[in-house]
Amino acid sequence: MRAHRGAVRAGAVLLTAVLLAGCGLLRTEPEPSERADGRPGDSSVSPDLPAELVSQRPDWKRCTAPRGGSAPGSDWRCASVKVPLDHAKPSGETLSIALIRKEARDKGRRIGSLLFNFGGPGGSGVELLPRAASSYGKLNSRYDLVGFDPRGVAASSGVNCRTHEEEERAFHSVDPTPDTAAEEAAFIENGADFGAGCQRRSGKVLPYVGTSAAARDLDLIRHVLGDGKLSYLGFSYGTELGGTYAHLFPGNVGRVVLDAVVDPTADSVGRARNQATGFQRALENYLKDRGEDPKAGSERIARLLDRIDGNPLPTASGRELTEYLAITGIVTPLYSRSGWPALTAALDEAEDKGTGDGLLRLADSYNGRDENGRYDTQAHSQRAISCADTKGRPTVDEARALVPEFRELSPVFGPFLAWDTAGWCAGWPVDGERDTPETSAPGAGPILVIGTTGDPATPYEGARRMADELGKGVGIMITNRGEGHGAYGEGGCVTSLVDGYFLDGKVPEDGTTCG
């Protein structure tokens, strides 16, 4: 959910149901770049960029351990690329974008670099790609696998807004569905305090972390890596970044796949509405699977959350399970059908025993909290990037007015998401760039757009809208009938289609259905 993670959580990259065959006709496209030997490709970068940026070459070295993790294996190398801090002033100050690469195994048939973004916004590609790389072994035969930390994320001047102690207090003291004027004031104050912390700790980069700037970075990275066209696989928020790139640089689009697609036509309220619909749909599918009436089951869970709102549940750790944490704990296993048994166990514990250990463990994993009480900063980057992007700043009155509609959409998640429209960017110190992202890309090559019918976080309907926005002949819609946030990587039809597209240039028929 957007207040926590609007995309794929670190360590949970490939969340998808089993995919079945049933795929359409194919057509073949030419190789994405005529040069795959490390030299600059044919597609140039912005002529405004200074020569020292255009001519740079990454200095690949053994990787060090990322924060809170271990160093990747010896096949991986790390480097950085300098980009303008402010693309409106390309000759001005720069910042460094962190990269990680695993070279193609078949050097003689190498196509080029395949760049990844796993979502968030705020997910670290440098940390995530090595952990997920086994899923891309076939692609690695002919592509260098390249991950990067977008600006404002982790090793690329990562935004930092709060201490671990401040994070802990917020999860335990802020009511995400305020019932009184005092709770409303505290809720909005918490959002404004978060933004003020970002300004104090990361004010230098805060105005420049938006998606359009990241897309311009992506094009410079493409050029520096020696690729004439961009080959790219984006999940969740990574689809918004990919769509933005296609709009800005349609002539540089090579083979691009967008999976678990963000709706580019939805503003901040529209996205919250979409998520209320998507998470409720996933919850109902889960309830049906366990043999429970979806309406009755949803009302039962909503009543549990109401009780926790008034009386948080105890846990063995001594920490309490608040409503905020309980909602997060319910959301987490809905990202993948494989998480449904954990949700059943956690709900049964909360309802039968009156304790919240299971839901708290799920919430902590989603919130990036380790066993020592330290939080990662993905949530900081996520909010900074999304608030830099969107102009939407709903008021308390506007959010309160949304609650009845959102509760009708989802008695479990609706009230939280309605209030979140006001709290998310409350008092944010940086103005948003636009209402919705621009993703029209006339003249671009075909882009695969994959929507999963049971996707909770980026509902299926958004994929169809992205394909339409990209334009006729550009957006190639693929429907995956199944559950989960993301379709590639679990075998079956979707994976075969994507592999054939990246490796052989085979473009599926628009409207192909898998599953």
VMD Tcl script that draws the C-alpha trace (Angstrom):
set ca {
  {0.00 0.00 0.00}
  {1.19 3.45 -0.86}
  {1.85 4.69 2.64}
  {4.28 1.84 3.09}
  {5.38 0.52 -0.28}
  {3.56 1.16 -3.54}
  {5.59 -1.50 -5.25}
  {7.71 -4.56 -4.98}
  {9.35 -4.81 -1.57}
  {13.08 -5.60 -1.37}
  {13.47 -9.35 -1.27}
  {10.02 -9.94 -2.79}
  {10.68 -9.20 -6.42}
  {8.88 -11.97 -8.25}
  {5.41 -12.32 -6.74}
  {3.19 -14.22 -9.13}
  {0.83 -17.14 -9.45}
  {1.55 -20.18 -11.63}
  {1.29 -19.22 -15.29}
  {-0.22 -21.46 -17.94}
  {0.21 -21.66 -21.68}
  {-2.14 -20.14 -24.23}
  {-0.17 -17.49 -26.05}
  {-0.74 -15.59 -29.28}
  {1.15 -15.08 -32.51}
  {4.60 -13.51 -32.65}
  {6.38 -11.08 -34.88}
  {10.09 -10.34 -34.92}
  {11.83 -7.02 -34.34}
  {15.47 -6.21 -35.16}
  {18.24 -6.24 -32.60}
  {17.90 -3.28 -30.19}
  {21.43 -2.01 -30.82}
  {23.86 -2.51 -33.68}
  {26.72 -2.19 -31.22}
  {27.11 -4.50 -28.29}
  {30.85 -4.30 -27.71}
  {30.97 -1.66 -24.98}
  {31.40 1.29 -27.39}
  {28.83 4.08 -27.60}
  {25.71 3.14 -29.53}
  {24.12 5.00 -32.38}
  {21.47 6.86 -30.36}
  {22.90 10.02 -28.85}
  {22.07 11.63 -25.53}
  {20.90 15.19 -24.92}
  {23.15 17.68 -26.72}
  {22.99 19.90 -23.63}
  {25.02 17.46 -21.56}
  {28.67 18.46 -21.11}
  {31.39 16.34 -22.70}
  {32.74 15.13 -19.37}
  {29.41 13.42 -18.64}
  {28.83 12.08 -22.14}
  {32.32 10.62 -22.45}
  {32.57 8.97 -19.01}
  {33.05 5.21 -18.73}
  {32.22 3.20 -15.60}
  {35.17 1.95 -13.56}
  {33.93 -1.54 -12.65}
  {35.30 -2.92 -9.37}
  {34.47 -5.65 -6.87}
  {31.36 -4.73 -4.95}
  {31.32 -3.97 -1.26}
  {28.52 -5.11 1.03}
  {25.40 -2.93 0.87}
  {23.90 -1.55 4.06}
  {22.68 -4.36 6.25}
  {23.63 -7.04 3.73}
  {26.48 -9.07 2.34}
  {28.60 -8.46 -0.74}
  {27.42 -10.17 -3.94}
  {29.44 -12.94 -5.55}
  {32.56 -12.54 -7.62}
  {30.57 -12.35 -10.88}
  {29.27 -8.93 -9.92}
  {31.02 -5.60 -10.39}
  {29.99 -2.16 -9.17}
  {30.59 1.34 -10.51}
  {28.98 4.77 -10.57}
  {27.94 7.28 -13.23}
  {27.79 11.03 -12.73}
  {24.57 12.79 -13.73}
  {23.44 16.41 -13.39}
  {21.88 17.18 -10.03}
  {19.50 19.47 -11.92}
  {18.92 18.46 -15.54}
  {17.82 22.03 -16.25}
  {21.43 22.99 -15.45}
  {23.37 20.12 -17.07}
  {26.76 21.79 -16.62}
  {26.20 22.39 -12.93}
  {26.63 20.23 -9.88}
  {26.48 16.44 -10.27}
  {25.52 13.43 -8.21}
  {26.58 9.80 -8.57}
  {24.27 6.97 -9.59}
  {25.34 3.57 -8.23}
  {25.41 0.64 -10.69}
  {25.91 -3.11 -10.44}
  {26.54 -5.48 -13.35}
  {26.84 -9.16 -14.16}
  {28.26 -9.62 -17.64}
  {26.63 -11.77 -20.31}
  {27.88 -15.35 -20.33}
  {27.89 -15.71 -24.13}
  {30.18 -12.86 -25.11}
  {30.05 -13.75 -28.80}
  {26.25 -13.37 -28.93}
  {25.92 -10.51 -26.46}
  {23.03 -8.17 -27.26}
  {23.81 -5.41 -24.77}
  {22.80 -4.27 -21.28}
  {19.45 -5.10 -19.68}
  {18.57 -2.56 -16.99}
  {16.16 -3.32 -14.14}
  {13.98 -1.29 -11.80}
  {12.16 -3.32 -9.15}
  {9.79 -0.60 -8.01}
  {9.07 1.33 -4.87}
  {9.79 4.00 -5.74}
  {12.81 3.58 -3.53}
  {13.90 0.03 -4.25}
  {17.67 -0.41 -4.55}
  {18.62 -2.18 -7.76}
  {22.19 -2.55 -6.51}
  {20.94 -4.56 -3.53}
  {18.08 -6.37 -5.20}
  {19.39 -7.55 -8.55}
  {22.04 -9.99 -7.21}
  {19.41 -11.54 -4.93}
  {16.96 -11.97 -7.80}
  {19.44 -12.80 -10.57}
  {18.71 -16.54 -10.65}
  {15.34 -15.66 -12.17}
  {17.10 -13.96 -15.08}
  {19.67 -16.64 -15.88}
  {18.35 -17.19 -19.39}
  {18.45 -13.47 -20.15}
  {21.97 -13.28 -18.69}
  {23.20 -15.58 -21.44}
  {23.13 -12.66 -23.91}
  {22.61 -9.58 -21.75}
  {24.67 -7.88 -19.10}
  {22.29 -7.64 -16.14}
  {22.50 -4.08 -14.78}
  {20.87 -2.74 -11.64}
  {21.02 0.82 -10.39}
  {19.92 2.93 -7.45}
  {17.83 5.80 -8.85}
  {18.59 9.28 -7.57}
  {17.47 9.69 -3.98}
  {17.73 5.94 -3.31}
  {20.28 4.06 -1.17}
  {23.80 4.58 -2.60}
  {22.65 7.31 -5.02}
  {22.32 10.15 -2.50}
  {19.58 8.23 -0.72}
  {16.97 10.38 1.04}
  {16.92 10.04 4.83}
  {14.10 11.56 6.84}
  {13.87 9.92 10.26}
  {15.84 8.01 12.85}
  {14.96 4.43 13.71}
  {13.44 5.63 16.98}
  {11.28 8.20 15.21}
  {10.03 5.55 12.79}
  {9.11 3.26 15.67}
  {7.21 5.99 17.50}
  {5.20 6.88 14.40}
  {4.08 3.29 13.79}
  {2.91 3.05 17.39}
  {1.47 6.49 18.06}
  {-0.19 7.67 14.84}
  {-3.76 6.61 14.10}
  {-4.00 6.06 10.31}
  {-7.81 6.28 10.44}
  {-8.38 9.24 12.79}
  {-11.71 9.42 14.58}
  {-11.36 12.74 16.43}
  {-10.12 16.24 15.67}
  {-7.08 15.59 17.86}
  {-6.22 12.39 16.00}
  {-6.67 14.16 12.66}
  {-4.29 16.92 13.74}
  {-1.70 14.39 14.93}
  {-2.01 12.46 11.68}
  {-1.35 15.52 9.52}
  {1.40 16.73 11.86}
  {3.13 13.36 11.45}
  {3.15 13.77 7.65}
  {4.48 17.30 7.86}
  {7.13 16.22 10.38}
  {8.26 13.50 7.98}
  {8.69 16.05 5.19}
  {10.53 18.44 7.50}
  {12.93 15.66 8.43}
  {13.60 14.98 4.75}
  {14.33 18.66 4.25}
  {16.75 18.78 7.20}
  {18.66 15.64 6.28}
  {18.36 15.54 2.47}
  {17.31 19.02 1.43}
  {19.99 19.34 -1.25}
  {18.59 16.53 -3.41}
  {14.94 16.68 -2.37}
  {13.78 18.95 -5.25}
  {15.51 16.75 -7.85}
  {14.44 13.17 -7.10}
  {11.40 13.00 -9.38}
  {10.75 10.37 -12.02}
  {11.41 12.57 -15.06}
  {14.91 13.31 -13.73}
  {15.47 9.59 -13.11}
  {14.39 8.86 -16.70}
  {16.97 11.34 -17.99}
  {19.57 9.63 -15.80}
  {18.53 6.33 -17.34}
  {19.24 7.62 -20.83}
  {22.70 8.81 -19.85}
  {23.38 5.44 -18.20}
  {22.28 3.70 -21.42}
  {24.73 5.79 -23.43}
  {27.61 5.37 -20.98}
  {27.12 1.60 -21.00}
  {27.51 1.64 -24.77}
  {23.97 0.79 -25.82}
  {22.33 2.46 -28.79}
  {18.88 1.51 -27.52}
  {17.56 0.90 -24.02}
  {16.67 -2.66 -22.99}
  {14.74 -2.46 -19.73}
  {12.59 -4.55 -17.40}
  {10.53 -2.51 -14.95}
  {8.22 -3.75 -12.20}
  {5.51 -1.71 -10.45}
  {6.85 1.86 -10.05}
  {9.51 0.75 -12.53}
  {6.72 0.74 -15.14}
  {6.08 4.43 -14.49}
  {9.78 5.12 -14.89}
  {9.83 3.07 -18.09}
  {6.77 4.82 -19.49}
  {8.25 8.22 -18.67}
  {11.47 7.23 -20.40}
  {9.58 6.13 -23.51}
  {7.80 9.49 -23.62}
  {11.00 11.49 -23.27}
  {13.19 9.30 -25.50}
  {10.96 7.33 -27.89}
  {13.77 6.98 -30.42}
  {16.00 5.29 -27.85}
  {13.49 2.60 -26.86}
  {14.82 -0.87 -27.60}
  {13.27 -3.88 -25.90}
  {11.25 -2.70 -22.91}
  {8.92 -4.72 -20.67}
  {6.59 -3.21 -18.06}
  {5.20 -5.68 -15.50}
  {2.71 -4.93 -12.65}
  {1.80 -1.65 -14.25}
  {1.05 1.69 -12.60}
  {-2.01 3.43 -14.04}
  {-0.62 6.55 -15.75}
  {-4.05 8.20 -15.96}
  {-4.64 8.24 -12.18}
  {-3.75 11.20 -9.96}
  {-2.90 10.77 -6.27}
  {-6.52 10.20 -5.24}
  {-7.09 7.94 -8.23}
  {-4.13 5.77 -7.28}
  {-5.45 5.41 -3.74}
  {-8.84 4.48 -5.19}
  {-7.18 1.92 -7.46}
  {-5.34 0.37 -4.54}
  {-8.49 0.16 -2.44}
  {-10.05 -1.75 -5.32}
  {-7.00 -3.93 -5.95}
  {-6.26 -4.94 -2.37}
  {-9.93 -5.63 -1.68}
  {-10.10 -7.80 -4.81}
  {-7.02 -9.74 -3.67}
  {-8.46 -10.12 -0.16}
  {-11.72 -11.45 -1.54}
  {-9.87 -13.93 -3.74}
  {-7.97 -15.08 -0.65}
  {-11.19 -15.43 1.36}
  {-12.86 -17.42 -1.43}
  {-9.82 -19.70 -1.53}
  {-10.23 -20.53 2.17}
  {-13.93 -21.21 1.66}
  {-15.23 -18.03 3.29}
  {-17.84 -15.63 2.00}
  {-15.84 -12.57 0.81}
  {-18.27 -10.00 2.16}
  {-18.62 -11.64 5.57}
  {-14.88 -12.26 5.78}
  {-14.05 -8.65 4.91}
  {-16.47 -7.38 7.55}
  {-14.93 -9.73 10.11}
  {-11.42 -8.41 9.38}
  {-12.67 -4.82 9.45}
  {-14.13 -5.44 12.91}
  {-10.79 -6.87 14.04}
  {-9.03 -3.70 12.88}
  {-11.59 -1.57 14.73}
  {-10.87 -3.49 17.94}
  {-7.12 -3.12 17.46}
  {-7.60 0.63 16.83}
  {-8.99 0.95 20.35}
  {-6.91 -1.78 22.01}
  {-3.60 -2.76 20.35}
  {-2.69 -6.42 20.64}
  {0.24 -7.59 22.81}
  {3.17 -9.51 21.34}
  {5.94 -11.64 22.79}
  {8.48 -8.91 22.01}
  {6.71 -6.40 24.24}
  {5.82 -4.22 21.26}
  {2.14 -3.68 20.55}
  {0.38 -4.42 17.29}
  {-1.36 -1.15 16.42}
  {-3.95 -0.67 13.70}
  {-1.24 0.85 11.51}
  {0.91 -2.28 11.84}
  {-2.04 -4.66 11.59}
  {-3.13 -3.20 8.24}
  {0.43 -3.54 6.97}
  {0.59 -7.13 8.20}
  {-2.59 -7.98 6.28}
  {-1.39 -6.24 3.13}
  {1.99 -7.97 2.96}
  {0.91 -11.56 2.18}
  {-1.64 -10.36 -0.38}
  {1.20 -9.48 -2.75}
  {1.56 -13.17 -3.62}
  {-0.64 -16.24 -3.38}
  {2.27 -17.98 -1.67}
  {1.75 -15.60 1.27}
  {-1.86 -16.62 1.90}
  {-1.08 -19.39 4.46}
  {0.92 -16.88 6.54}
  {-2.04 -14.50 6.47}
  {-4.38 -17.24 7.66}
  {-2.09 -18.12 10.56}
  {-1.65 -14.47 11.58}
  {-5.37 -13.68 11.44}
  {-6.28 -16.82 13.35}
  {-3.77 -15.90 16.06}
  {-5.09 -12.35 16.36}
  {-8.72 -13.44 16.52}
  {-8.43 -16.62 18.59}
  {-5.54 -15.79 20.93}
  {-5.72 -12.01 21.02}
  {-2.00 -11.66 20.23}
  {-0.34 -9.99 17.27}
  {3.01 -11.69 16.77}
  {2.25 -13.03 13.28}
  {0.88 -9.78 11.90}
  {3.74 -7.86 13.50}
  {6.35 -10.09 11.83}
  {4.67 -9.52 8.46}
  {4.51 -5.76 9.03}
  {8.15 -5.58 10.06}
  {9.26 -7.38 6.91}
  {7.26 -4.95 4.81}
  {8.48 -1.89 6.67}
  {12.14 -2.91 6.42}
  {12.65 -3.35 10.18}
  {15.37 -5.75 11.27}
  {15.56 -7.72 14.51}
  {17.56 -4.93 16.13}
  {14.86 -2.33 15.52}
  {16.61 -0.62 12.62}
  {14.57 0.47 9.62}
  {15.81 0.80 6.07}
  {15.12 4.03 4.20}
  {13.11 2.74 1.26}
  {9.97 4.38 2.66}
  {11.84 7.70 2.88}
  {12.88 7.54 -0.78}
  {9.43 6.38 -1.82}
  {7.64 9.32 -0.29}
  {10.24 11.84 -1.47}
  {10.04 10.63 -5.06}
  {6.25 10.38 -5.22}
  {5.74 13.78 -3.56}
  {8.24 15.34 -5.96}
  {6.22 13.84 -8.80}
  {2.63 14.61 -7.88}
  {0.98 17.98 -7.40}
  {-1.79 16.36 -5.38}
  {-2.05 17.76 -1.86}
  {-5.57 16.84 -0.63}
  {-6.72 18.57 2.54}
  {-8.06 16.94 5.70}
  {-11.59 17.91 4.69}
  {-11.14 16.37 1.25}
  {-9.75 13.16 2.71}
  {-12.55 12.91 5.27}
  {-15.08 13.30 2.46}
  {-13.52 10.36 0.61}
  {-13.90 7.92 3.51}
  {-17.48 6.74 2.80}
  {-16.69 6.03 -0.87}
  {-13.43 4.28 -0.03}
  {-15.05 2.24 2.76}
  {-17.60 1.04 0.21}
  {-14.74 -0.01 -2.08}
  {-12.96 -1.78 0.77}
  {-14.13 -1.98 4.38}
  {-10.66 -3.22 5.33}
  {-8.31 -0.91 3.41}
  {-10.55 1.92 2.22}
  {-10.58 4.23 5.27}
  {-6.79 3.98 5.63}
  {-6.21 4.81 1.94}
  {-8.71 7.68 1.99}
  {-6.94 9.36 4.91}
  {-3.57 8.63 3.39}
  {-4.35 10.94 0.46}
  {-3.99 13.87 2.88}
  {-1.22 12.53 5.11}
  {1.15 11.31 2.42}
  {2.49 14.67 1.21}
  {1.17 16.83 4.06}
  {3.20 20.03 4.36}
  {5.73 18.70 1.86}
  {8.62 21.16 1.35}
  {8.86 20.58 -2.44}
  {6.16 21.24 -5.03}
  {5.04 18.32 -7.19}
  {5.79 18.30 -10.89}
  {2.50 17.09 -12.41}
  {-0.88 15.51 -11.75}
  {-0.26 12.35 -13.77}
  {2.80 11.03 -15.62}
  {3.07 11.55 -19.36}
  {3.70 8.22 -21.08}
  {2.64 8.74 -24.70}
  {5.48 7.51 -26.91}
  {4.71 7.91 -30.61}
  {7.50 6.47 -32.73}
  {8.83 4.17 -30.02}
  {9.36 0.48 -30.66}
  {6.90 -2.07 -29.24}
  {6.78 -2.18 -25.43}
  {5.34 -5.21 -23.63}
  {2.78 -4.23 -20.96}
  {1.86 -7.07 -18.58}
  {-1.18 -6.89 -16.31}
  {-2.16 -9.58 -13.79}
  {-5.89 -9.87 -13.12}
  {-5.42 -10.38 -9.36}
  {-2.68 -7.80 -8.81}
  {-3.44 -6.02 -5.50}
  {-1.07 -3.04 -5.64}
  {-1.27 -2.09 -9.32}
  {-4.68 -3.39 -10.44}
  {-5.01 -4.98 -13.86}
  {-6.98 -2.08 -15.36}
  {-3.91 0.18 -15.11}
  {-1.99 -2.00 -17.55}
  {-4.64 -1.53 -20.22}
  {-4.51 2.23 -19.68}
  {-0.71 2.25 -19.91}
  {-0.84 0.32 -23.19}
  {-3.38 2.82 -24.55}
  {-1.36 5.80 -23.37}
  {1.86 4.52 -24.96}
  {0.01 4.50 -28.26}
  {-1.15 2.20 -31.01}
  {1.58 -0.19 -32.07}
  {3.72 0.76 -29.06}
  {1.88 -0.67 -26.06}
  {1.55 -4.44 -26.52}
  {-0.94 -5.67 -23.91}
  {-0.45 -9.08 -22.28}
  {-3.02 -10.33 -19.76}
  {-1.90 -12.75 -17.06}
  {-4.86 -14.47 -15.41}
  {-3.65 -15.08 -11.89}
  {-2.79 -13.62 -8.50}
  {0.14 -11.52 -7.32}
  {2.11 -8.38 -7.97}
  {4.16 -9.17 -11.05}
  {4.03 -12.02 -13.57}
  {7.55 -12.64 -14.90}
  {9.87 -15.21 -13.40}
  {7.70 -18.11 -12.27}
  {7.84 -20.09 -15.51}
  {5.04 -20.59 -18.00}
  {3.54 -18.39 -20.65}
  {4.49 -14.88 -19.55}
  {8.11 -15.79 -18.89}
  {8.41 -17.50 -22.27}
  {6.94 -14.49 -24.04}
  {9.27 -12.07 -22.31}
  {12.34 -14.23 -22.88}
  {11.48 -14.60 -26.57}
  {11.04 -10.84 -26.88}
  {14.32 -9.95 -25.19}
  {16.45 -12.69 -26.73}
  {14.96 -13.11 -30.20}
  {12.98 -9.93 -30.80}
  {9.65 -11.83 -30.98}
  {6.82 -9.42 -30.23}
  {3.62 -11.09 -28.95}
  {0.31 -10.26 -30.52}
  {-1.39 -7.34 -28.77}
  {-4.09 -8.76 -26.51}
  {-2.36 -12.06 -25.78}
  {-3.71 -13.83 -22.69}
  {-1.80 -16.23 -20.43}
  {-3.28 -18.47 -17.76}
}
mol new
graphics top color blue
foreach p $ca { graphics top sphere $p radius 0.5 }
foreach p [lrange $ca 0 end-1] q [lrange $ca 1 end] { graphics top cylinder $p $q radius 0.2 }
display resetview
